[in-house]
Amino acid sequence: MKNSCLAVLLLCATLGYAMPIASSARSLVPAEIQQLIGVDYRALKDSPTAQALKEKVLPDNLKELESALKGIGIDSDHDLDQLNFASFRTEKKGIQTIGVAQGSFSAKVVLKKLKLKKITATKYGNDRIYPMDNGLVMTFLDDNTLAFGVESSLHSALDTRDGKRPSLDSNPVMTDQMAAVDSAPLWSVLDQQGTQTMMFSVMGEAAKVGDYESIKKRILASRYTMNFQNGVNFDLSVKTADSMTAATLSTILKGVMLYKKLSASPIEKTAIDAASVDSDSSNLQIHFKSDDQKFQSLMNSPLFAAVSH
C-alpha cells in the first residue's frame, strides 16, 4: 500500500470492539509478512471523528476497494464487519497485499448477482476466482468471508493456506507482536524493515545522525493500537534488541518533538504535549491521547498532513 501505515491506522480507528484476526484470514498470511492490520469496520459509522478521518486520509486503494465491493453488491457502510489487510514480501514480485473481508453479506446472494451479470470465475486449484472492479479479484473462503487482491497476490495467499509456502505461524517475531495486540479494537504489526522505515520517517533529519544509524539494525518490529473510546488514543510499541537501544531511541525522539515544537502552530503544540515517549525494557513506547474536538482541529494542520501521507 502506498500510503503510510499511520494513515491506514487513522482511517481504521474504532470505538471499543475487540477484533482478533479470524482463522480464515490468518491462514492466508505468508511468513514474510511486512504488515498486518485488523479493524472493526462497523465502528467507523458510529464515530463523527472517525468519519472525519475517513474523508481526510482515506487512501486511494481503500476507495477503490469500497468501489469494487459495491460492484459485486456489498455495501461497505452496512455489510462489512471486519477487515484485515496483509502486506508481505516476495523475492520476484516485491510487496504484495491481500485483504480479507467479513460481514453480513452472503456468498450465495453475491454469486447469484454475479451470475445474473454474466460474471464468471476462473479456477485456481480448488478455488473459484471472480473479477472485481479496479483490477482486483476475489474468492469466498466461506459464506460470509471473502479474500481479495490483485490476482498474483491472491494466488500467493491461497498457496500459503494450502501449505505450499511458509505461513505466519512460522514467524515467531511477528506472531509474538500480534499476540500482544490482537484483542484490541484496532491493531497492526509491522516487521523489522517496515519499522525501520517508519522510524526514519518519524524522526526526519534526526534519523541521519550517527546515533540512529548505529542502532537502526537493532530495531526489530513494532505494533500499534488505536481507538476512539473516551477521545483519541494511539499506542505504539517498538521492539528493539536491548534496553539500551530502546532508551537511546526514546532520547532521540524526545529531542525531535522538542525541535518540531519550536515551529509548530498552537494546535500542533497541543498535540505534541499530548504525546509521551518512554522506554520499557527493550521496547520504545509512544502514547498519544486527545479529545475529539482538539483532534479534529489537528486534522487540518500541516503536521497532520505530514504524518498521515
Solvent accessible surface area in square Angstrom, and as a share of the most:
residue,aa,sasa,rsa
1,M,70,0.31
2,K,201,0.85
3,N,41,0.21
4,S,38,0.25
5,C,29,0.17
6,L,47,0.23
7,A,0,0.00
8,V,3,0.02
9,L,0,0.00
10,L,8,0.04
11,L,3,0.02
12,C,3,0.02
13,A,0,0.00
14,T,0,0.00
15,L,48,0.24
16,G,44,0.43
17,Y,89,0.34
18,A,64,0.49
19,M,16,0.07
20,P,72,0.45
21,I,18,0.09
22,A,23,0.18
23,S,94,0.61
24,S,29,0.19
25,A,2,0.01
26,R,70,0.25
27,S,42,0.27
28,L,0,0.00
29,V,2,0.01
30,P,0,0.00
31,A,16,0.12
32,E,70,0.31
33,I,3,0.01
34,Q,39,0.18
35,Q,17,0.08
36,L,1,0.01
37,I,3,0.01
38,G,0,0.00
39,V,0,0.00
40,D,0,0.00
41,Y,21,0.08
42,R,89,0.33
43,A,0,0.00
44,L,4,0.02
45,K,108,0.46
46,D,77,0.40
47,S,8,0.05
48,P,107,0.68
49,T,2,0.01
50,A,1,0.00
51,Q,61,0.27
52,A,32,0.25
53,L,0,0.00
54,K,17,0.07
55,E,142,0.63
56,K,91,0.39
57,V,3,0.02
58,L,27,0.13
59,P,3,0.02
60,D,96,0.50
61,N,48,0.25
62,L,10,0.05
63,K,101,0.43
64,E,77,0.35
65,L,6,0.03
66,E,37,0.16
67,S,57,0.37
68,A,0,0.00
69,L,0,0.00
70,K,156,0.66
71,G,26,0.25
72,I,5,0.02
73,G,36,0.34
74,I,1,0.00
75,D,60,0.31
76,S,12,0.08
77,D,71,0.37
78,H,135,0.60
79,D,34,0.18
80,L,5,0.03
81,D,45,0.23
82,Q,15,0.07
83,L,4,0.02
84,N,5,0.03
85,F,8,0.03
86,A,1,0.01
87,S,8,0.05
88,F,0,0.00
89,R,55,0.20
90,T,30,0.17
91,E,180,0.81
92,K,192,0.81
93,K,130,0.55
94,G,38,0.37
95,I,76,0.38
96,Q,10,0.04
97,T,33,0.19
98,I,4,0.02
99,G,0,0.00
100,V,4,0.02
101,A,0,0.00
102,Q,39,0.17
103,G,5,0.05
104,S,84,0.55
105,F,16,0.07
106,S,30,0.20
107,A,10,0.07
108,K,159,0.67
109,V,79,0.46
110,V,4,0.02
111,L,60,0.30
112,K,135,0.57
113,K,84,0.35
114,L,1,0.01
115,K,163,0.69
116,L,138,0.69
117,K,118,0.50
118,K,178,0.75
119,I,50,0.25
120,T,108,0.63
121,A,29,0.23
122,T,87,0.50
123,K,119,0.51
124,Y,63,0.24
125,G,62,0.60
126,N,151,0.77
127,D,17,0.09
128,R,136,0.50
129,I,3,0.02
130,Y,27,0.10
131,P,67,0.42
132,M,18,0.08
133,D,71,0.37
134,N,79,0.41
135,G,61,0.59
136,L,29,0.14
137,V,20,0.11
138,M,0,0.00
139,T,3,0.02
140,F,33,0.14
141,L,40,0.20
142,D,68,0.35
143,D,69,0.36
144,N,69,0.36
145,T,0,0.00
146,L,0,0.00
147,A,0,0.00
148,F,11,0.04
149,G,4,0.04
150,V,74,0.42
151,E,87,0.39
152,S,41,0.26
153,S,1,0.01
154,L,0,0.00
155,H,41,0.18
156,S,15,0.10
157,A,0,0.00
158,L,1,0.00
159,D,29,0.15
160,T,5,0.03
161,R,83,0.30
162,D,77,0.40
163,G,64,0.61
164,K,145,0.61
165,R,59,0.21
166,P,79,0.49
167,S,35,0.23
168,L,1,0.01
169,D,94,0.49
170,S,69,0.44
171,N,31,0.16
172,P,91,0.57
173,V,65,0.37
174,M,3,0.01
175,T,23,0.13
176,D,94,0.49
177,Q,7,0.03
178,M,2,0.01
179,A,78,0.60
180,A,60,0.47
181,V,10,0.05
182,D,28,0.15
183,S,82,0.53
184,A,18,0.14
185,P,20,0.13
186,L,0,0.00
187,W,0,0.00
188,S,0,0.00
189,V,1,0.00
190,L,1,0.01
191,D,20,0.10
192,Q,73,0.32
193,Q,106,0.47
194,G,8,0.08
195,T,0,0.00
196,Q,22,0.10
197,T,90,0.52
198,M,28,0.12
199,M,0,0.00
200,F,86,0.36
201,S,85,0.55
202,V,64,0.37
203,M,3,0.01
204,G,31,0.30
205,E,127,0.57
206,A,25,0.19
207,A,0,0.00
208,K,129,0.55
209,V,70,0.40
210,G,58,0.56
211,D,87,0.45
212,Y,0,0.00
213,E,93,0.42
214,S,82,0.53
215,I,20,0.10
216,K,68,0.29
217,K,167,0.71
218,R,105,0.38
219,I,0,0.00
220,L,53,0.27
221,A,0,0.00
222,S,0,0.00
223,R,47,0.17
224,Y,4,0.01
225,T,29,0.17
226,M,3,0.01
227,N,33,0.17
228,F,11,0.05
229,Q,104,0.46
230,N,132,0.68
231,G,10,0.10
232,V,0,0.00
233,N,23,0.12
234,F,25,0.10
235,D,58,0.30
236,L,9,0.05
237,S,9,0.06
238,V,0,0.00
239,K,61,0.26
240,T,2,0.01
241,A,48,0.37
242,D,42,0.22
243,S,65,0.42
244,M,154,0.69
245,T,4,0.02
246,A,0,0.00
247,A,47,0.36
248,T,39,0.23
249,L,0,0.00
250,S,7,0.04
251,T,97,0.56
252,I,25,0.13
253,L,6,0.03
254,K,91,0.39
255,G,37,0.35
256,V,13,0.07
257,M,37,0.17
258,L,124,0.62
259,Y,157,0.60
260,K,82,0.35
261,K,63,0.27
262,L,146,0.73
263,S,105,0.68
264,A,16,0.13
265,S,40,0.26
266,P,112,0.70
267,I,46,0.23
268,E,14,0.06
269,K,78,0.33
270,T,52,0.30
271,A,12,0.09
272,I,22,0.11
273,D,94,0.49
274,A,35,0.27
275,A,26,0.20
276,S,61,0.39
277,V,12,0.07
278,D,86,0.45
279,S,36,0.23
280,D,86,0.44
281,S,81,0.52
282,S,26,0.16
283,N,32,0.16
284,L,0,0.00
285,Q,58,0.26
286,I,24,0.12
287,H,62,0.28
288,F,26,0.11
289,K,94,0.40
290,S,16,0.11
291,D,70,0.36
292,D,60,0.31
293,Q,151,0.67
294,K,97,0.41
295,F,7,0.03
296,Q,61,0.27
297,S,52,0.34
298,L,15,0.07
299,M,11,0.05
300,N,119,0.61
301,S,8,0.05
302,P,105,0.66
303,L,42,0.21
304,F,5,0.02
305,A,52,0.40
306,A,75,0.58
307,V,67,0.38
308,S,0,0.00
309,H,121,0.54
